[in-house]
Amino acid sequence: MNKELRNKVFIDRDKLYSLIEGNVPSQSEINTILNKALKLKGLNLEDVAALLRVEDEKQIHNIMEVAKSVKEEIYGKRLVLFAPIYTGNVCVNNCLYCSFRKDNHLIKRKILTMEEIAHETSALLKQGHKRVLLICGENNRNGTDYMVEAIRTTYAVKERAGRDYVRRINVELAPMEVEDFARLKAEKIGTYVCFQETYDPILYRDFHPSGTPKADYEYRLTVMDRAMEGNVSDVGIGALLGLIDYRFEVLAMMEHARHLEEAFGCGPHTVSVPRMEPAVGAPAAENVPMPVSDNDFKKLVAIIRIALPYTGIILSTREDNEMRNELIRYGVSQISAASRTNPGSYSDTSEQSGSQFSTGDTRTLEQVIDTLVDEGYVPSFCTGCYRMGRVGNDFMDLAKPGLIKQYCLPNALFTFKEYLQDFASEALQDKGNALIKTMTEEIEKETLKAKVSDNLSNIAKGERDIYF
């Protein structure tokens, strides 16, 4: 840990806006940057700025094709699936883009009890989910004590005589102090996620007129430093796209990643790219200040993929199924599936508590998986790296030389086989098992292929939760 760099304000607003206003790169300059990207070492800030200035559709397509190559080289044909559990929509903040905002009187408020959290967890387990994200509004009723109890409650739920349980909980929570993060780490959380919303320190104040400490730009900006000081190995950053110029946000996320790398030796585990969607009672969401077009959205995802090749990119159900299916090819490595953003609605579909935003992809988990299989992707519920301690710097030490593949594909195949055995329709089982057979046969190392085949056979016989 570099103590001189931690908790440092690292966003130079004027510098980032000046990079946006540069010249459009020539084809030769674009080719040089893309050839650099194919070496899987990432890009610098000036490279990213140059690609963000590209507007020609053919050139954007070239960027996306390079992103596809980079993604397949590192992640192969696997895609991680998870679901969020909203534990409450009561919030002391007044963010203009969120339905949970304090002054919004158009939604029904709710904070889940531990019994209700258990019911929500049970409902997701019955769908086949194994990874969840706990998320809530910010208020004094669901602070660290509440979240510690919620984590314990979620982990304790068992279905089918103890065969099904949540194997890893990630959390998306308001910024807190180092000692709070240490408590969450002790409860075996995976990744801590927090979006800066917008990295522009001046416009940030406009979108956050009140709320403590949400209105404090610097406190939020330095939250990942405190998380990593609290021994949280993996952190996830993001910006809400549509508040300001998306190019500024992408450059700022690059700077955030660089800062974490320099200060802690490890950049973000994930980057999220939520694009603004309608939200009841949220003026900025009902009239998006700077909408991001579909073409620009595809471009920015591709650029993030080649700029941060070993960082996961998360896409939520804000986007419709067509956009999600396309972006999976060009950079996205994790998606939520069958998500509900109003507390209590997995276990009670009639629950009328207010949602945070409108969802674009309303497919069931099986429908999402069915589409992925048709596209040749292995749906993964893997949590092996978290539980084997391959996190933070240790994960990157394996990822950068390409060694993480020996764990990722096998563990993805194991969790997918479980899903097929326990939850899938007969038609999906047939397609899924055919894909598993193809993927297993393509494993080059014979000893690894034999081990994978043995474990798949054991899963077919009833063994569960195999990973290495």
Rosetta blueprint (number, residue, H / E / L):
1 M L
2 N L
3 K L
4 E L
5 L L
6 R L
7 N L
8 K L
9 V L
10 F L
11 I L
12 D L
13 R H
14 D H
15 K H
16 L H
17 Y H
18 S H
19 L H
20 I H
21 E L
22 G L
23 N L
24 V L
25 P L
26 S L
27 Q H
28 S H
29 E H
30 I H
31 N H
32 T H
33 I H
34 L H
35 N H
36 K H
37 A H
38 L L
39 K L
40 L L
41 K L
42 G L
43 L L
44 N L
45 L H
46 E H
47 D H
48 V H
49 A H
50 A H
51 L H
52 L H
53 R L
54 V L
55 E L
56 D L
57 E H
58 K H
59 Q H
60 I H
61 H H
62 N H
63 I H
64 M H
65 E H
66 V H
67 A H
68 K H
69 S H
70 V H
71 K H
72 E H
73 E H
74 I H
75 Y H
76 G L
77 K L
78 R E
79 L E
80 V E
81 L E
82 F E
83 A E
84 P E
85 I E
86 Y E
87 T E
88 G E
89 N L
90 V L
91 C L
92 V L
93 N L
94 N L
95 C L
96 L L
97 Y L
98 C L
99 S L
100 F L
101 R L
102 K L
103 D L
104 N L
105 H L
106 L L
107 I L
108 K E
109 R L
110 K L
111 I E
112 L L
113 T L
114 M H
115 E H
116 E H
117 I H
118 A H
119 H H
120 E H
121 T H
122 S H
123 A H
124 L H
125 L H
126 K H
127 Q H
128 G L
129 H L
130 K L
131 R E
132 V E
133 L E
134 L E
135 I E
136 C E
137 G L
138 E L
139 N L
140 N L
141 R L
142 N L
143 G L
144 T H
145 D H
146 Y H
147 M H
148 V H
149 E H
150 A H
151 I H
152 R H
153 T H
154 T H
155 Y H
156 A H
157 V L
158 K L
159 E E
160 R L
161 A L
162 G L
163 R L
164 D E
165 Y L
166 V L
167 R L
168 R E
169 I E
170 N E
171 V E
172 E E
173 L L
174 A L
175 P L
176 M L
177 E L
178 V H
179 E H
180 D H
181 F H
182 A H
183 R H
184 L H
185 K H
186 A H
187 E L
188 K L
189 I E
190 G E
191 T E
192 Y E
193 V E
194 C L
195 F L
196 Q L
197 E E
198 T L
199 Y L
200 D L
201 P H
202 I H
203 L H
204 Y H
205 R H
206 D H
207 F H
208 H L
209 P L
210 S L
211 G L
212 T L
213 P L
214 K L
215 A L
216 D L
217 Y H
218 E H
219 Y H
220 R H
221 L H
222 T L
223 V H
224 M H
225 D H
226 R H
227 A H
228 M H
229 E H
230 G L
231 N L
232 V L
233 S L
234 D E
235 V E
236 G E
237 I E
238 G E
239 A E
240 L L
241 L E
242 G L
243 L L
244 I L
245 D L
246 Y H
247 R H
248 F H
249 E H
250 V H
251 L H
252 A H
253 M H
254 M H
255 E H
256 H H
257 A H
258 R H
259 H H
260 L H
261 E H
262 E H
263 A H
264 F H
265 G L
266 C L
267 G L
268 P L
269 H L
270 T E
271 V E
272 S E
273 V L
274 P L
275 R E
276 M L
277 E L
278 P L
279 A L
280 V L
281 G L
282 A L
283 P H
284 A H
285 A H
286 E H
287 N L
288 V L
289 P L
290 M L
291 P L
292 V L
293 S L
294 D H
295 N H
296 D H
297 F H
298 K H
299 K H
300 L H
301 V H
302 A H
303 I H
304 I H
305 R H
306 I H
307 A H
308 L L
309 P L
310 Y L
311 T L
312 G E
313 I E
314 I E
315 L E
316 S L
317 T L
318 R L
319 E L
320 D L
321 N H
322 E H
323 M H
324 R H
325 N H
326 E H
327 L H
328 I H
329 R H
330 Y L
331 G L
332 V L
333 S L
334 Q E
335 I E
336 S E
337 A L
338 A L
339 S L
340 R L
341 T L
342 N L
343 P L
344 G L
345 S L
346 Y L
347 S L
348 D L
349 T L
350 S L
351 E L
352 Q L
353 S E
354 G L
355 S L
356 Q L
357 F L
358 S L
359 T L
360 G L
361 D L
362 T L
363 R L
364 T L
365 L H
366 E H
367 Q H
368 V H
369 I H
370 D H
371 T H
372 L H
373 V H
374 D H
375 E L
376 G L
377 Y L
378 V E
379 P E
380 S E
381 F L
382 C L
383 T L
384 G H
385 C H
386 Y H
387 R H
388 M H
389 G L
390 R L
391 V L
392 G H
393 N H
394 D H
395 F H
396 M H
397 D H
398 L H
399 A H
400 K L
401 P L
402 G L
403 L L
404 I L
405 K H
406 Q H
407 Y H
408 C H
409 L H
410 P H
411 N H
412 A H
413 L H
414 F H
415 T H
416 F H
417 K H
418 E H
419 Y H
420 L H
421 Q H
422 D H
423 F L
424 A L
425 S L
426 E H
427 A H
428 L H
429 Q H
430 D H
431 K H
432 G H
433 N H
434 A H
435 L H
436 I H
437 K H
438 T H
439 M H
440 T H
441 E H
442 E L
443 I L
444 E L
445 K L
446 E H
447 T H
448 L H
449 K H
450 A H
451 K H
452 V H
453 S H
454 D H
455 N H
456 L H
457 S H
458 N H
459 I H
460 A H
461 K L
462 G L
463 E L
464 R L
465 D L
466 I L
467 Y L
468 F L
